[in-house]
Amino acid sequence: MGKIKEKILSASRLKTLETCSWSYWCNYSLKVPQKQNEGALRGTVCHLVFELLLKERHKKHYDQIILNNYIYFEGPIKRLIFKHLNKMQSDYDLPMTNEENLTLINDMILVGLKNDFFGESGEVTEPELEFLLESEEPKYKIRGFIDKPVLYKKEKKIKIVDYKSSKYKFRGEDLTANVQAMAYTLAAKQKWPKYEASAEFLFLRFPKSPTQTLQFNDSELSGFEHYLAHAYKTINNYSEEDAKSNYAADTEKNAWLCKIGKWRCPYLDAYDYYVEEDEDGNQIRSSLKKQNILDNLKKGNTVKKKRYEGCPRHNQQQSSQDSIFDDDFFS
């Protein structure tokens, strides 16, 4: 048997681990492909546009968009957006090019571009910066990407800007003890040790007041590092028993993650999916569509159909409810 691959933390892993142990198991251990939603895909497109427009050679496209207050006026940017939206529409069977999505993407990108996009009085350095933090005491490893670091050399400050496409701003613990902001702050302190760091979240669906800024002191960051050590040990010893220990449905705070309004957790219901396996039976990748696997199938590998049976927490609840009606109350 080969050596078990070490698992490294990320902000998204930590958030999933906190909110629902079963979602963590499906996403990071079983690697079951999940159904996408329009909101997440819109966010992906916005991030792509921001990354490109930060490059000096694309400044003319930024100027035209601001001048016309409309992102689809600029031919190259319009073609880029539609290229990705059409692929998303095909891959996930979602109406990504309908009027609602196009309007939302336009409005969200404009919010990002009009809110100190180039870091006035500072310098945007290394957008989409990847970081890997490693510590032996306490022991942990965490990696991630920073959307936009803004360096203020005169003030000796560094601002980490992160774009958010969600419907809601942070509140409660998500605001006061935000794991993503803390991870960014740790990364900034490592790369720019002489600079005071802050994390700014820019919520693209809130044009009037889009920003929330967080800062943490050394004591808070030290506590966060011990939390990382605990989480690092947890994910590297994660089992199916652990996966059933902290369902979102069992906590008042997280129960909405199962289903609310039109939203349903992608791991709530049963569905079929496809995997590519190598000659030793190791899963290489997975997809909801067989054709996506066949299009790039490596020679010698095979495609297999699998069945995800749905969330056991909700299956148990449904079975319990069904059993009531199985009894013959009139016998």
Residue pairs with C-beta under 8 A, 6 or more apart in sequence:
6 141
6 236
7 28
7 235
7 236
7 238
8 132
8 141
8 142
8 143
9 140
9 141
9 142
9 143
9 228
9 231
9 232
9 235
10 142
10 143
10 144
11 142
11 144
11 179
11 180
11 183
13 24
13 28
13 231
13 235
14 179
14 183
14 228
14 231
15 179
15 180
16 23
16 24
16 27
16 28
17 24
17 231
17 234
17 235
18 179
19 248
19 254
19 257
20 246
20 247
20 248
20 254
20 257
20 265
21 242
21 243
21 244
21 245
21 246
21 247
22 243
22 244
22 247
22 248
22 267
22 311
22 312
22 313
23 248
23 257
23 265
23 267
24 235
24 238
24 243
25 238
25 240
25 242
25 243
26 32
26 34
26 267
26 308
27 34
27 267
28 235
28 238
29 238
29 243
30 308
31 283
31 286
32 267
32 273
32 286
32 308
33 273
33 286
33 287
33 288
34 266
34 267
35 92
35 266
35 271
35 288
36 88
36 91
36 92
36 94
36 266
37 94
37 263
37 266
38 94
38 95
38 96
38 101
39 165
39 166
39 167
40 165
41 85
41 88
41 92
41 94
41 96
42 101
42 104
42 105
42 108
42 165
43 163
43 164
43 165
43 204
44 84
44 88
45 81
45 84
45 85
45 105
46 105
46 108
46 109
46 112
46 163
46 165
46 204
47 147
47 163
48 80
48 84
49 71
49 77
49 80
49 81
49 109
50 109
50 112
50 113
50 117
50 127
50 147
50 148
50 163
51 127
51 128
52 58
52 77
52 80
53 59
53 61
53 62
53 65
53 77
53 113
53 117
54 117
54 118
54 124
54 127
54 148
61 74
61 76
61 77
62 113
62 117
64 73
64 74
65 71
65 73
65 74
65 77
65 109
65 110
65 113
66 113
66 114
68 74
69 110
70 106
71 77
71 78
71 81
71 105
71 106
71 109
71 110
72 78
72 81
72 102
72 106
81 105
82 97
85 96
85 97
85 101
86 96
86 97
88 94
88 96
89 95
89 96
89 97
91 289
91 292
92 288
95 101
104 205
107 204
107 205
107 207
108 165
108 204
108 205
109 204
110 207
111 202
111 204
111 205
111 206
111 207
111 210
112 163
112 202
112 204
115 202
115 210
115 211
116 150
118 124
119 148
119 150
119 151
119 159
121 152
122 150
122 151
122 152
122 153
122 159
123 150
123 151
123 152
123 153
124 148
124 149
124 150
124 151
125 149
125 150
125 151
126 146
126 149
127 147
127 148
127 149
128 145
128 146
128 147
129 145
129 146
129 149
130 143
130 144
130 145
130 146
131 143
131 144
131 145
131 146
131 187
131 190
131 191
132 141
132 142
132 143
133 140
133 141
133 142
133 143
133 183
133 186
133 187
133 190
134 140
134 141
135 141
135 225
135 228
135 229
138 225
138 226
138 228
138 229
139 229
139 232
139 233
140 225
140 228
140 229
140 231
140 232
141 232
142 183
142 186
142 228
142 232
144 180
144 183
144 184
144 187
146 160
146 162
146 184
146 187
146 188
147 160
147 161
147 162
147 163
148 160
148 161
148 162
148 163
149 158
149 159
149 160
149 161
149 188
150 158
150 159
150 160
150 161
151 157
151 158
151 192
151 195
152 158
152 159
155 196
156 194
156 195
156 196
157 195
157 196
157 197
157 198
158 188
158 192
158 195
158 196
158 197
158 198
159 197
159 198
159 199
159 200
160 181
160 184
160 185
160 187
160 188
160 197
160 198
160 199
160 200
161 200
161 202
162 180
162 184
162 199
162 200
162 201
162 202
163 202
163 204
164 201
164 202
164 203
164 204
165 204
165 205
166 203
166 205
167 205
169 175
169 201
169 203
169 206
169 212
170 178
170 201
170 212
175 212
175 214
178 199
178 214
179 224
180 199
181 199
181 201
181 214
181 216
182 216
182 220
182 221
182 224
184 197
184 199
185 197
185 198
185 199
185 215
185 216
185 221
186 221
186 224
186 225
188 195
188 197
189 197
189 221
197 215
198 213
198 214
198 215
199 213
199 214
199 215
200 211
200 212
200 213
200 214
201 211
201 212
201 213
201 214
202 210
202 211
203 210
203 211
203 212
204 210
216 224
234 242
244 312
244 313
247 311
247 313
248 254
248 255
248 257
248 258
248 265
249 255
249 258
249 313
249 314
249 317
250 313
257 265
258 264
258 265
258 268
258 311
258 314
259 265
259 268
265 311
267 308
267 310
267 311
268 310
268 311
268 314
269 310
269 311
270 307
270 308
270 309
270 310
271 288
271 307
271 308
271 310
272 305
272 306
272 307
272 308
273 286
273 287
273 288
273 305
273 306
273 307
273 308
274 286
274 287
274 288
274 289
274 290
274 292
274 293
274 303
274 304
274 305
274 306
275 283
275 284
275 285
275 286
275 287
275 293
275 303
275 304
275 306
276 283
276 284
276 285
276 286
276 293
276 297
276 298
276 301
276 302
276 303
277 283
277 284
277 301
277 302
277 303
277 304
278 284
278 298
278 300
278 301
279 300
279 301
284 298
284 301
285 293
286 293
286 306
287 293
290 303
290 305
293 303
294 303
297 303
309 315
